[in-house]
Amino acid sequence: MKLTPISAGHFHCDGGALFGAIPKVLWNKAYPCNNDNFTQLTLRCLLVELDERKILIEAGIGNHYPEKHLKNNGVTSVTALEKSLQEKGFLPEDITDVFFTHLHWDHCTGAVKNTGKKLELVFPNATLWSSKKQWEHAKISNPREKAAYHREVLDFMMDTGKLQLIDTEGEFAPGFEIRMFDGHTPGQMLPLLHTEKHSFVYTSDLITTAANVPQLWISAYDLDPVKVMEEKGRFLQEAAEKNYVLLFEHDYYTECATVQQTEKGVLLKEKLELAALI
């Protein structure tokens, strides 16, 4: 198994949204913001090469949104994903699978491009993967979360016949394990990747940044805060016991980290670069 980070650009969000009920005087020491209270985030996709398969985890934002929406969300590029792949020696046609942790706009809509006349798949040879629970939830959603789903893009992916739905946890591919978490949004799937040296967990929105590691430091975007804290608490205990390497999708400053058990619960142990671990 070979792991390669792929950039789909950057964006930002309000620091209060990123850390929920945690006071700014605390979170701003761990994760900086600008004068407008915006925290810089990134769209760190991950390419997993496994035998003949090239599995891209997440696909970023894409070119579906008006300029005002992109500006409000601090989106730096809508073409970064393909450029980053090419810089690493890959073409969109090389990708065999695109794995979505969930279907919020910043995680999946970059798998489709708008040509101005029609929608097209960015990765024409790839099977797209979502959890069944997340797909069903995205169709009904709720007023608070509805804006996070781009219905036209999601329906297009399904209509192509390329989108496949996963029912349960377990092995997705050799060494590629799926874990389900429902607190952020029902049916969020996290990849647990077992390499020869380490077990990596792509944390998606369960743990948005290294600063979000403490159990209570959760996002205001989480639909069920109590469930998130319960799920996160159990996961952090396992991560500390088994020395998992957390790989952050959205942390602008930190690619990876390990955690450890302390008197104050499971907390950050060491920040790491992926290149030094593989």
N, C-alpha and C positions, 0 to 999 in steps of 0.2 A: 504494500500500500504506500502510495506517495501522496503527500499533501502539499498543495500550492495555494497560497492566498491570492485571490483575484479581487481587484478593487472595482466597485461599481460607483465610485464617487463618494461625496460627502454630503451631509445635511446637518441641520441643527434642530434642537427643540428647547422649549422653556425648561430651565433648571428645576422649577417647582414641579413641573409635570414629570420630569425624569426621576425625582426623588420623593414625590408624594408629600407625606406629612413630616418628613425630616426638615428641620429648620435650615434655612440657607447658611446661617453662621456655621453650621456643621458640614453640610455637603460641599460648600464652596471651597473648603480646605482640601477636600479629597478630589474634587473635579471642578475645574475653573469654568467661569462663565464670562461673557462680555458685559458691556455696560447696559445692554438691553435684556440681560438675564438669560441669553441664549447659550446653551452648551453645545460645543462642536462634537458631532457624531460622525461615524463613518459607515460605509456599506461594504463590509468585508465578507465577500463570498469565499467559498472554499472549493477548490477542485480536488477530487479524490480519484486518483488513478488506481484501478484495481483490476488486475488481469487485462482483459480487453475493454473494460468499461472505463469511461471518463464521466464521473458523476459530479455535476456542479451543484453545490448546496447554495440555494438562493440565487436571485437574478436581479436584485436591485429595482429601480424605479421605472426606467424607460421614458419614452417621449410622448406620453399621453396627456400631460397636464399643462394647463395654461401658464404663461409666464408669471402671473401673479401668485399662483399656487406654489410654483418653484421658488420664487423669491421669498415668500412668507415662510417656507420651510428650509431655506438656506441651501437648496440643492445646487451643487457646483457643476454637475455634468449629467447629461442624459445619454451620453455615448461612451462613458468610461469603461463599461463592462467589456464590450467587444475589443476596445483598444488594449485593455489590460490582458485579456486572453491572448491577443496577438503578440504582445510584448513578451509573454511567457511561452510563445511558440505554438499556440493553438488557434484553430479556426472554429467558428460556431458549428460547422458541419462535423467537427470531431466529437462533440459532446453527445454521449449516449443517453444520459439521464439528467434531468433537472429536478432536484429534491427541494420542495418548499417546506420549511418548518411550519409555516402557516400562511394565510392568504391576504394579509394586510398589504397595503399598497407598496410599502418600502421593501417588501420581501419577494414579491413575485411578478409584478407587472412588467419588469424589464425582460421577461421571457417572450414578450410580444412587442412588436414595433408597429407604429402607425405610419404608413407610407403617404398619408394624405388622402388616399382613395380607398384604402382597405387596411385591415389588420393582417399581419403575417407573423409566423413563428420565427423567432430569432435563431432557434436551434432546430432546424428542420428534421434532423435525424434522431432527436431525443424524445424519450418518453418522459412525461411530466408526472410528478408524484405529489399528492397531498393526502392528508388523513381524511377519511370519510366523515368523521365527526366535525372537522373544521369546514369541509365543503357544505355539509347540511346546515351548520350554524351560519355560515356566510350568507345563505339564502334567506334566512329569517332575521338574523342579527338583532339589533335594537337601536333606538335613536342615538345612543351615545357612541356606538361603534360603527354605525352604518357608513360613515364617511371614509372609513379605513379600507373599504372594499370597493374595487372598481368592477362593477357588475358586468359591463360590456366586455372587458378583457377576460374575466373569469369565464363567462359564458362562451366566448370565442375559444378559449383553451379546451373546454369540454366538447364543444361542437366539432373540433378537429379530430376527435377520437384519440388524442394523444395523452389526455389527462387520466391517470389511473388513481384510484382511491385505496388507501390502506386502512384496514380495520383494526389491527391489533399491534401491540408492541412485539419486538422480536428481531430476528435477523433479516435485514434488508439485502445484504450481500455479505460474503465472507469477511469477518472483521468489522462489519458496519451494522451496528445495533441501533434500534429505534426505541426511544423512551417517550411516553406520552405525558403531557402536563396540561391541565385544563384551566388553571387560574387566570392566566393572562388572557387567553381566549380558548374556548373548548377545542381540544384536539391538536394543540401545538405539539409537534414532533421534534425531539432533539436527537441528533446523531451522536452516538458514542462509538468512537473510532479506535480500534485496537491495533496499534502498530507493534513492531518488534520491541521498541524501546518504551513506549508510553501508551496510555489510554487517554485520548483527547475527547472532550465534550464540547461540542459547538453549542454555546449557551443561548443563542437567539435572544428572545425577550424574557426568558426566565431570570437571567442575570445580565442586564444590559451592558454594564461596564464593570471594571474591577472595583469601582467605588460602590457598586450596588451589591457587593458580596454579603455584607451583614444582613441577617435574616429580615430585619424590619425595614431595610432601605429598599423599598419597592416603588414601582412607578405608578403614577396616577392613571396611566392607561390600562392598568390591569383591571379586568372586569370583576374579578372576585378576590379582593385583597386578602381575606382570611385564608382562602384556599391556596393562593400564591405563597403565603408565608409557611403554610403547612408543607406544601410540595417542596418549596425551596429548602426548608429546614431538614427534611429527610434527605434530599439530594446532597446538601452540603456535608452532612454527616458521612454519607457514603463516599463523597469526593475526598474528604479528609482521610478517611480510613484506608482508601484504596489509592491515594495519591494521584487522582485524576489531574490532568492538565486542562484547565478551562480555556477555551478559545472563544474570544469575544467577537461577536459580529459588529457591534456598534461602538466599541471603545476606540476613540480617536487616538489615544495615547498609548494604550497597552494592548498587545496582541493576545498574550497568554498569561496565565497565573496559576499558582497552586494555592491551596488553602490548608489551614491547620486548626485543630481543636485548641481552644484557649479557655480560660476561666470565664470569659465573656461570650462564649459560643464559638462557632466556626468563623474564623476571620482570614483575611488575606495573609499568605505566607511569603510568596516571592513572585515578582513580575518577571516575565520571560519573553524572549523573542522566538517565534516559531522556527526560524532558520537554525537556531542553536540546538533545537530539539530533534530535528529530523535528519 
